[in-house]
Amino acid sequence: MEKSILNKFKEACISILPVIIAIVITIFATPGLSVEVDGKQFGPAMTSLLISIVPLLIGTTLFSLGAEKSIAEIGSVVAATLTKRKTISLLLFVGALMGFLVTLAEPDLGVLASRLSLSSRNWMLVVICSVGVGLFMLIAIIRVAYNKSLKYWLIMGYGLVFGLGLIADKTFFTVVFDGGGVTTGVVTVPFILSLGVGVARVLGGKNSEDNSFGYSGLCSLGTVLAAMVFCIIIRNTGELNQIKSLLEVKVGDGSMFSSIPTYQKMGNLYVSNLLAVMIEVAISMVPITIFFFVYSYFFKMKRKMYLSIIVGLIETYIGLVFFLVGAESGFIPVASSIGIWLSSTSSPLHVFIIIGFILGFISMLAEPAVKVLANNVSEVSQGVISQKMIYATLCLASGIAIILNVIRVYLDIDYSYFIIPLFIIALLLALASPEIYVGISIDAAGVATGTMASCFFLPLFIAYTANRYQTDFGSSSSYGEAIMRNGFGVVGIMSVMPIISIELIGIFAVVKNHYNYKKALSHVLEADDSQVIHLPSYELAEESI
C-alpha cells in the first residue's frame, strides 16, 4: 500500500512540478511580465501559485489512487455484470443513465457553466449537455454491440452539428465547442473509459481492441450537439443577449477571474474556494455514489471489492477537493494576470505565441484524465502504443492548439474559420486512419481538455479579451459579445487538435508497416513462396546414401 502511494506521489510530482516551474520561469524570463497588482515580480499571486503545489500534489495522488479503485472499478463491474447476463437493454439503460448523472455534476462543466450565470451554474446548459452525453453513451454501446464503424458515426454526428450551426448564432460557437471539451473531465472519464473497455471485451468480438475506445469522444460529440441545440433555443428566447450582458457585468465586478492584491485576500481566496469546491465535488460524487449502492444491492459483489470501492470513493472526493482548490486558487489569478499583461502592453504576436506554446505543451502533464487514457491505451494495445507516446502527442497538440487560438484572438478572426476546417480535417483523416487510432484520438479530445484548460487557459483568454476591448466598447452589449467571441473557444480548439495528431500517428503507422512489408518482400524471390523450404528429391536422396 505504501509503495503504491509513493509511486502515485512520484507520478504526481512528474505531472505537476514541470507545469509550475514552466509558469514561474516564463513569468521571470519575460521582460516586464508581472502577475502582481503592484507590478512587482513576487507577491501574493506568485505566493499563491507556489502554495498551490501542496494541494495539487496531494490531490493528484489521492485522485489517482481513488479513481482506479472506485470510479473505474464501478464502470468495469457494471460492464462485466450486465454484458455477461446478455441483457443489452438493461446495459443500454444503465449506460445512458450513468452518462447523464455523472455529467450532470462534472466539475469542469460546472466551471464553464458558472461563467454564464449570475449565481452558481447555468443549469439549463448543464442539463442539456448531460442529456447529450447520456444519449451518445447509449449510441456508443449500440455501436459496439452491432460492430458499426466509429468513423461514420463521427461524420454523421458532426455533419448534424454543423448543419444546425447554420441556424444558430455563430457568436455562441465558442461556448458550444468549449462545452464538448470540458464535459469529459476528471469524474466522467474514468467511468466512461472503464465501462467502454468492459463492454468491448464481451461484446466487441474479434474487433474488441478497436471497440475499446471512442466512448469518451462520442460523449463529447453528444455534448457539442446538445449545446448547439441550446444555442438555437436561447437565440430564439432572447436569453443569448442576457448572457452577453452578464459577461460584461461579471468582468466588471471581477467575479469572472480572481485578482490577489494582498496576502489577506490570498488567504480569503483559499478559504472561499475550499468551501465552494467541497460542495461542488460532493454534488459531483453523489450520483455515482448513489448508483454504486443501488447497483451493489441488486447485483451482489465480494465484500473486499465493495469496501475497496467505498475507500476509493472517499479518496477520490478528497483528491478532487485538494486538486481543484489548488488549481482555482493558484492558476486562475496567475492566468488572469498574464492575460491582462499581454493585452495591456500590446505585446508582439510572437511573444504571445511563444508563451502560449510553452504553457500549452507543459499543461497536459497536469491533466489527471490524460493518465487514465494513457493507461487504458497501453493496456489494451499490450504496450504497442506507449504512455510516453500518448503524452508526447497530446503535449504537442495542445501547444499547437494554443498557438492557433492566440492567432485567432490577436487578429480577431471569426471562430468558425478555425473550428470548422479543423474538424473537417479530422474527419477526413479518420477515413484514412485505422479504426483503433480513430477511437483513441476521439477519446483524447475529451481527456486533454480538463481542469487545466478551464482553470488556466480559459481565464487567460477571457482576461486578455476583457482588458483589450474594455476601452473600445466600454459598458455595452458589444463588450459582452466580444468577450464571448474571443474569450471563450480555446477549449474547443484544444479538443480537436489531439484528434488530428493521433490520427496522423495512425496513418504514419500504416505507411510504415506497408514500407516494411515491401522491404521484406524485396528479399524474397517469390512473394507467395517466402516460407517454402525446397527439399531434395527422393532420387537425389537415394544417391547420397
C-alpha positions in Angstrom: 0.0 0.0 0.0 2.8 2.4 1.0 4.6 1.6 -2.2 1.5 2.3 -4.3 1.1 5.7 -2.6 4.7 6.5 -3.1 4.5 5.6 -6.8 1.4 7.8 -7.3 3.1 10.7 -5.5 6.1 10.4 -7.7 3.8 10.4 -10.8 2.1 13.5 -9.4 5.4 15.3 -8.9 6.3 14.5 -12.5 3.0 15.9 -13.7 2.6 19.0 -11.5 6.1 20.3 -10.9 7.0 20.9 -14.6 3.9 23.0 -15.1 4.6 25.2 -12.1 8.2 25.5 -13.0 7.4 26.4 -16.6 4.9 29.1 -15.4 7.4 30.6 -13.0 10.3 30.6 -15.5 8.0 32.2 -18.1 7.0 35.0 -15.8 10.5 35.8 -14.6 12.1 35.3 -18.0 9.7 37.6 -19.9 10.8 41.2 -19.6 8.2 43.4 -17.9 5.8 40.5 -17.2 4.3 40.6 -13.7 1.3 38.8 -12.2 1.2 41.1 -9.2 -1.3 44.0 -8.9 1.5 46.4 -7.9 3.8 45.3 -10.8 6.4 43.7 -8.6 8.0 40.3 -9.5 7.0 38.5 -6.3 3.9 39.0 -4.2 0.6 37.4 -3.2 -0.3 36.0 -6.6 3.1 34.2 -7.0 3.0 33.0 -3.4 -0.5 31.6 -4.1 0.8 29.7 -7.1 3.7 28.2 -5.1 1.4 27.3 -2.2 -0.9 25.5 -4.7 1.8 22.9 -5.3 0.9 21.2 -2.0 -2.9 20.7 -2.6 -2.2 19.9 -6.3 0.3 17.1 -5.4 -1.9 15.7 -2.6 -5.0 15.9 -4.8 -3.4 14.3 -7.8 -2.0 11.4 -5.7 -5.3 10.7 -3.9 -7.4 11.1 -7.1 -5.1 8.6 -9.0 -5.4 6.1 -6.1 -9.1 6.6 -5.6 -10.3 6.7 -9.2 -8.7 3.3 -10.0 -10.3 1.7 -7.0 -13.7 3.3 -7.3 -15.0 5.1 -10.5 -13.0 3.0 -12.9 -13.8 -0.2 -11.0 -17.6 0.6 -10.9 -17.5 1.0 -14.7 -15.7 -2.3 -15.2 -18.1 -4.1 -12.8 -21.2 -2.8 -14.5 -19.9 -3.7 -17.9 -18.8 -7.2 -16.9 -22.0 -8.0 -15.0 -24.6 -6.7 -17.5 -22.8 -8.0 -20.6 -22.4 -11.5 -19.2 -26.1 -11.6 -18.5 -26.7 -10.8 -22.1 -29.2 -8.1 -21.1 -28.4 -5.5 -23.7 -31.5 -3.4 -23.0 -30.5 -3.1 -19.3 -26.9 -2.3 -20.3 -28.2 0.5 -22.6 -30.4 1.9 -19.9 -27.7 1.9 -17.2 -25.1 3.3 -19.6 -27.4 6.2 -20.6 -28.4 6.9 -17.1 -24.9 6.9 -15.7 -23.7 9.1 -18.6 -26.5 11.6 -17.7 -25.9 11.5 -13.9 -22.1 11.8 -14.0 -22.1 14.6 -16.5 -24.8 16.4 -14.6 -22.3 17.2 -11.9 -19.0 17.2 -13.8 -16.8 19.8 -12.1 -15.2 21.1 -15.3 -18.6 21.6 -17.0 -19.7 23.4 -13.8 -16.7 25.8 -14.1 -17.7 26.7 -17.7 -21.5 26.9 -16.9 -20.8 29.1 -13.8 -19.3 31.8 -16.1 -22.6 32.0 -18.0 -24.8 32.5 -14.9 -25.1 35.2 -12.2 -25.3 32.6 -9.4 -24.0 29.1 -9.4 -24.2 27.2 -12.7 -26.3 27.8 -15.8 -28.3 24.7 -15.1 -30.1 24.7 -18.5 -26.8 24.3 -20.2 -25.7 21.6 -17.8 -28.9 19.5 -18.1 -28.9 19.7 -21.9 -25.2 18.7 -22.1 -25.9 15.8 -19.7 -28.8 14.6 -21.9 -26.4 14.7 -24.9 -23.8 12.6 -23.1 -26.5 10.0 -21.9 -27.9 9.7 -25.4 -24.5 9.2 -27.0 -23.4 6.8 -24.3 -26.3 4.7 -25.5 -25.2 5.1 -29.1 -21.7 4.1 -28.2 -22.8 0.8 -26.7 -25.1 0.1 -29.6 -22.2 0.7 -32.0 -20.1 -1.9 -30.3 -22.9 -4.4 -29.9 -23.6 -4.3 -33.6 -20.0 -3.8 -34.7 -20.5 -0.5 -36.5 -17.6 1.7 -37.5 -16.9 4.7 -35.3 -15.8 6.8 -38.3 -19.3 7.0 -39.8 -20.9 7.9 -36.5 -18.5 10.8 -36.2 -19.1 12.0 -39.7 -22.9 11.9 -39.3 -22.8 13.5 -35.8 -20.5 16.4 -36.7 -22.4 16.8 -40.0 -25.5 17.3 -38.0 -23.7 19.7 -35.6 -22.6 22.0 -38.5 -26.0 21.7 -40.1 -27.7 23.0 -37.0 -24.9 25.7 -36.8 -26.4 27.2 -40.0 -29.4 28.4 -38.0 -27.6 29.1 -34.7 -25.8 32.3 -33.6 -22.1 31.9 -34.6 -21.0 34.1 -31.6 -22.0 31.3 -29.3 -19.9 28.7 -31.2 -17.0 29.3 -28.8 -19.1 28.1 -25.8 -20.6 25.2 -27.8 -17.3 23.6 -28.6 -15.8 24.5 -25.2 -18.7 22.6 -23.7 -17.7 19.5 -25.7 -14.2 19.8 -24.3 -14.9 20.2 -20.6 -17.8 17.7 -20.3 -15.4 14.6 -20.3 -13.4 15.6 -17.2 -11.9 14.1 -14.1 -15.1 12.3 -12.9 -16.7 11.2 -16.2 -13.5 9.9 -18.0 -12.6 7.1 -15.6 -16.1 5.7 -15.6 -16.7 6.1 -19.4 -13.4 4.6 -20.4 -13.6 1.6 -18.0 -17.2 0.9 -19.0 -16.2 1.1 -22.7 -13.3 -1.3 -22.2 -15.5 -3.8 -20.3 -18.3 -3.7 -22.9 -15.8 -4.1 -25.8 -14.2 -7.2 -24.2 -17.5 -9.0 -24.0 -19.5 -7.7 -27.0 -16.7 -6.4 -29.3 -15.9 -9.9 -30.7 -12.8 -10.0 -32.9 -12.7 -6.2 -33.0 -12.7 -5.8 -29.2 -9.4 -3.9 -29.2 -10.7 -1.3 -31.7 -14.0 -1.1 -29.9 -12.4 -0.3 -26.6 -12.0 3.4 -27.5 -14.3 6.1 -28.8 -16.8 6.3 -25.9 -15.5 9.5 -24.4 -15.2 11.1 -27.8 -18.8 10.1 -28.7 -20.0 11.6 -25.4 -18.2 14.8 -26.2 -19.9 14.8 -29.6 -23.2 14.4 -27.7 -22.4 17.5 -25.7 -21.5 19.6 -28.7 -24.7 18.6 -30.4 -26.8 19.3 -27.3 -25.0 22.7 -26.8 -25.8 23.6 -30.4 -29.5 22.9 -29.7 -29.1 25.1 -26.5 -27.7 27.8 -28.7 -30.7 27.8 -31.0 -33.1 27.8 -28.1 -31.5 30.8 -26.3 -31.2 32.7 -29.5 -35.0 32.4 -30.1 -35.9 33.2 -26.5 -33.6 36.2 -26.2 -31.5 34.7 -23.4 -28.4 34.9 -25.5 -28.4 38.7 -25.2 -28.8 38.3 -21.5 -25.7 36.1 -21.3 -23.7 38.7 -23.2 -24.8 41.4 -20.8 -24.0 39.1 -17.9 -20.4 38.6 -19.2 -19.9 42.3 -19.2 -21.2 42.5 -15.6 -19.1 39.6 -14.3 -15.9 41.0 -15.9 -16.7 44.5 -14.4 -17.1 43.3 -10.8 -14.1 40.9 -11.0 -16.1 37.7 -10.4 -15.0 36.2 -13.8 -11.4 36.0 -12.7 -9.7 36.5 -9.3 -7.0 39.0 -8.5 -4.9 38.8 -5.4 -3.8 42.3 -4.3 -2.9 41.3 -0.7 -1.9 38.3 1.3 -5.1 38.5 3.3 -7.0 38.3 0.0 -5.0 35.3 -0.9 -6.0 33.6 2.4 -9.6 34.5 1.9 -9.5 33.1 -1.7 -8.2 29.7 -0.4 -10.9 29.5 2.3 -13.8 30.5 -0.1 -12.6 28.2 -2.8 -12.3 25.3 -0.3 -15.9 25.7 0.9 -17.2 26.1 -2.7 -15.2 23.1 -4.0 -16.2 20.8 -1.1 -19.9 21.4 -2.0 -19.2 21.2 -5.8 -17.3 17.9 -5.6 -19.9 16.5 -3.1 -22.6 17.2 -5.7 -20.4 15.6 -8.4 -19.8 12.5 -6.4 -23.4 12.0 -5.2 -24.9 10.5 -8.4 -22.2 7.8 -8.9 -22.1 7.0 -5.2 -25.9 6.5 -5.0 -25.7 4.4 -8.2 -23.0 2.2 -6.7 -25.0 1.5 -3.5 -28.2 0.7 -5.5 -26.3 -1.4 -8.0 -24.5 -3.4 -5.3 -27.8 -4.0 -3.6 -29.3 -5.8 -6.7 -26.0 -7.2 -8.0 -24.0 -8.6 -5.1 -20.3 -8.2 -5.2 -17.5 -9.5 -3.0 -17.1 -7.8 0.4 -13.4 -7.0 -0.3 -14.3 -5.3 -3.6 -17.2 -3.5 -2.0 -15.1 -2.0 0.8 -12.3 -1.1 -1.7 -14.7 0.9 -3.8 -16.0 2.8 -0.8 -12.5 3.7 0.3 -11.7 4.6 -3.3 -14.7 7.0 -3.5 -13.6 8.7 -0.3 -10.0 9.1 -1.7 -11.4 10.4 -5.0 -13.5 13.0 -3.2 -10.6 14.3 -1.0 -8.3 14.2 -4.0 -10.6 16.2 -6.2 -11.2 18.8 -3.5 -7.4 19.3 -3.0 -6.7 19.4 -6.7 -9.5 21.9 -7.6 -8.7 24.2 -4.7 -5.0 24.3 -5.8 -6.0 24.8 -9.4 -8.5 27.6 -8.8 -6.5 29.4 -6.1 -3.1 29.1 -7.8 -3.8 29.0 -11.6 -6.8 31.3 -12.2 -5.3 34.5 -10.6 -1.9 34.0 -12.4 -3.5 33.1 -15.7 -5.8 36.2 -15.5 -2.8 38.4 -14.7 -0.8 37.1 -17.6 -3.8 37.7 -20.0 -4.2 41.3 -18.7 -0.4 42.0 -19.1 -0.4 40.6 -22.7 -3.2 42.9 -23.7 -2.0 46.0 -21.7 1.5 46.0 -23.1 0.4 45.4 -26.7 2.9 42.6 -26.8 4.1 41.4 -30.2 2.3 38.4 -31.6 5.5 36.2 -31.4 5.7 36.8 -27.6 2.1 35.7 -27.1 2.8 32.7 -29.3 5.9 31.6 -27.5 4.4 32.0 -24.1 1.2 30.2 -25.2 3.0 27.2 -26.8 5.3 26.6 -23.8 2.4 26.7 -21.3 0.1 24.7 -23.6 2.8 22.0 -24.2 3.5 21.5 -20.5 -0.1 21.8 -19.3 -1.0 18.3 -20.5 1.3 16.7 -17.9 -1.0 18.1 -15.1 -4.3 16.7 -16.5 -5.4 13.7 -14.4 -7.7 12.3 -17.1 -4.8 12.0 -19.6 -3.1 9.5 -17.3 -6.3 7.4 -17.2 -6.4 7.4 -21.0 -2.7 6.6 -21.4 -3.0 3.7 -19.0 -6.0 2.2 -20.8 -4.4 2.7 -24.2 -1.2 1.0 -23.1 -3.1 -1.9 -21.5 -5.4 -2.6 -24.4 -2.7 -2.3 -27.1 -0.4 -4.5 -24.9 2.3 -1.9 -24.8 2.4 -1.2 -28.6 1.2 2.3 -28.0 3.2 3.5 -25.0 2.1 6.0 -22.4 5.1 8.2 -23.4 3.8 8.3 -27.0 0.4 9.4 -25.9 1.8 12.1 -23.6 4.2 13.5 -26.2 1.5 13.6 -28.9 -1.0 15.4 -26.6 1.6 17.9 -25.3 2.5 18.9 -28.9 -1.1 19.0 -30.0 -2.0 21.2 -27.0 0.9 23.6 -27.7 -0.2 24.0 -31.4 -3.8 24.5 -30.3 -2.8 27.4 -28.1 -0.9 29.0 -31.0 -3.9 28.8 -33.2 -6.1 30.4 -30.6 -3.6 33.1 -30.0 -3.5 34.0 -33.7 -7.3 33.9 -33.8 -7.8 36.2 -30.8 -4.9 38.5 -31.6 -6.1 39.1 -35.1 -9.8 38.9 -34.1 -10.7 36.2 -36.7 -14.1 34.6 -36.7 -14.0 31.4 -34.6 -15.9 29.4 -37.3 -12.9 29.9 -39.7 -10.8 27.8 -37.4 -13.0 25.2 -35.8 -14.9 24.1 -38.9 -11.8 23.5 -41.1 -10.1 21.7 -38.2 -13.0 19.3 -37.7 -13.2 18.7 -41.5 -9.5 17.8 -41.5 -10.1 15.5 -38.5 -13.0 13.7 -40.2 -11.1 13.3 -43.5 -8.0 11.9 -41.6 -10.4 9.5 -39.8 -11.2 7.8 -43.2 -7.6 7.1 -43.8 -6.6 6.2 -40.2 -7.0 2.7 -38.6 -10.2 2.3 -36.5 -8.3 1.9 -33.2 -6.4 5.2 -33.7 -9.7 7.0 -34.5 -11.1 5.7 -31.3 -8.0 6.8 -29.3 -8.0 10.2 -30.9 -11.6 11.0 -30.2 -11.2 9.9 -26.6 -8.0 12.1 -26.3 -10.1 15.1 -27.5 -12.1 14.9 -24.3 -9.5 14.0 -21.7 -6.9 16.6 -22.9 -9.3 19.4 -22.1 -9.9 19.2 -18.4 -9.1 21.3 -15.3 -6.0 22.9 -16.7 -7.9 24.1 -19.8 -10.9 25.5 -17.8 -8.8 26.9 -14.8 -5.8 28.3 -16.7 -6.3 28.9 -20.4 -9.9 29.9 -20.3 -9.4 32.7 -17.7 -6.2 33.8 -19.5 -8.0 34.5 -22.8 -11.1 35.9 -21.0 -8.8 38.4 -19.2 -6.9 39.2 -22.3 -10.1 39.9 -24.3 -11.8 41.8 -21.5 -8.9 44.1 -20.9 -8.2 44.6 -24.7 -11.8 45.6 -25.6 -12.8 47.5 -22.5 -11.6 50.8 -24.0 -13.2 50.1 -27.4 -16.7 49.1 -26.1 -16.9 50.2 -22.5 -20.1 49.1 -20.9 -22.3 47.8 -23.7 -23.7 44.6 -25.2 -21.0 44.7 -27.8 -18.4 44.3 -25.0 -20.1 41.1 -23.7 -20.3 39.8 -27.3 -16.5 40.5 -27.8 -15.8 38.5 -24.6 -17.9 35.6 -25.8 -16.4 35.7 -29.2 -12.7 35.8 -28.2 -12.6 35.0 -24.5 -14.1 31.6 -25.0 -13.2 28.9 -27.6 -9.8 27.9 -26.5 -11.0 24.6 -25.0 -12.8 23.7 -28.3 -9.6 24.1 -30.3 -7.6 22.2 -27.7 -10.1 19.4 -28.1 -9.8 19.0 -31.9 -6.0 19.1 -32.2 -5.4 15.8 -30.3 -7.8 14.1 -32.8 -5.8 15.3 -35.8 -2.4 14.5 -34.2 -3.2 10.9 -33.1 -4.9 10.2 -36.5 -1.7 11.3 -38.2 0.2 8.8 -36.0 -2.2 6.1 -37.1 -1.7 6.9 -40.8 2.1 7.0 -40.2 1.9 3.6 -38.6 0.1 2.2 -41.7 2.6 3.7 -44.1 5.5 2.4 -42.0 4.1 -1.1 -41.9 3.4 -1.1 -45.6 7.0 0.1 -46.3 8.4 -2.6 -44.0 6.3 -5.2 -45.8 7.6 -4.2 -49.2 11.1 -4.1 -47.9 10.8 -7.6 -46.6 9.3 -8.8 -49.9 12.3 -7.4 -51.8 14.5 -10.0 -50.3 12.2 -12.9 -51.4 12.3 -14.2 -55.0 8.6 -15.1 -55.0 6.2 -13.2 -52.7 3.9 -16.2 -52.2 6.8 -18.5 -51.6 8.6 -16.8 -48.7 8.1 -19.7 -46.2 8.6 -22.7 -48.6 11.5 -25.0 -47.9 12.7 -26.9 -51.1 13.7 -30.4 -50.1 15.9 -32.6 -52.3 14.1 -35.2 -54.5 13.8 -38.8 -53.5 16.3 -39.9 -56.2 18.9 -37.5 -55.1 18.4 -38.6 -51.5 18.9 -42.3 -52.6 22.2 -41.3 -54.4 23.5 -39.5 -51.4 23.0 -42.6 -49.3 
